[in-house]
Amino acid sequence: MAEISRVLRPGGIFCFDTINRTGRSRLVMIWLLENLLRQIPRGIHDWHKFITPAELTQMLEQNGFSSSQIGGFNLFGSTVSEHWATYRHYRHTGQFQARFDDDRRIMYIGTALKAH
């Protein structure tokens, strides 16, 4: 975060998306997508390196960012049946159907303004 703050000019906007460190994110990102469905390479994620919105907000503030906005970034649905429906759609079309919502339990997205 310090490096992002260093290279971004004052008034610049930092856009981000990341994975929340929750039990649900571990289940979906690692167990389901890596181990069971093998849609992404095994071992690519380290759940301990996932970051909660509160931790990211604190890091942003400590590095000169303000006006952060965070929302849910949903590729997978909110229930097991939605996860499977999304997976079937992906297998059929090769595309995920991303949507923005308030559910930050797996992934989230946002912006923060670099202070002047």
N, C-alpha and C positions, 0 to 999 in steps of 0.2 A: 504494500500500500504506500510505503514511503517513496518508492521509485515512481509510482504512478503520479503521486502528488508532485514530485520533483519535476517531471517532464511535462505535466499538463499546465498550460498557462492559466493565470488567474482568470476566473470567469468561465473556464472550460468545463464541459460536462463529461463526467465519467459514467459510461454505460456498462452495466455488468449483468451477468446471469451466473448462477452457481447452484450448487446442491446443498440443501439443508442437512444438518447432522441430526437425523431422527431415526427411530426404528423403521418407520415407513420407507424412508429413502434407502436405508440399508437393504430392506426387503426387495424393493423394486429395482434399484440401480445395480445391486451386486447379486443378490440371490436369483432374482427373476431374469434380468437382462444379461448378466455375465454367465451365471452358472447353469440355469435351467434352459433358457431360450438361446443362449450363445449368440445374441445379436450384437454384442460388443466384446472386444477381447477380454478374456479372463484376466483378472488382476489389475486392470487399468485403473480402478478406483480404490482409494484407501479411505474407508469410512471415517477414520480418525482425523483426516485432513478436510473433511466437509466442514462448513462453517454456518453457524446459526445467524439469522438476521440480526439479532442483538449484538453478537460478536462483531459482525461486519459493520454495523452502525457505529459501534464504539471505535473501531479501527479508522473509519472514515473521519469521525470527529477529531480523533487524535492526530490526524494527518492533514487537517485544514480543509475538510469538506463540510458543506452544510446543505440544507434543503434536500436531504436524501428522501427518495420515494421508493418504496419497495412493494411489489405485488407478486402474487403467485404466477408461476409459469408452468402450465400444465400440459404435458405431452401424453400423459398416461391415464387420465380419468381419476375419479375419486374413490371408486369401489373396485373390488376384485372383478366383478362382471364388466365394468368399464375398462379395466386393464386388459382383459382378454379381448373385448371388442376392439379396442385400439390396436392390439397386437394383430388380430385378424385383418383389420383394415390395412395395417402396415404391410403384412405379408401379401395382401392382394394388390396394393397400389405402390408399395415401396415408399410411402410418405406417411409421416406422423402428422396428426392434426393438432397443432399447438393452439392453445387458447390462454388468455390471460384471465385470472380470477383472483380470489382472495385466499386460495388454498396454497400455503407456503410449505406444506409438510414434506414435499419432495424437492421441488426446485422453486427458485424465485428469481426475479429480475428487477432491475431498478436503475435509477440515475442518482448522481450526487453532483453538486456544484462546487467547484474549487473556489475557495474564498479569494477575494481580491487582495 
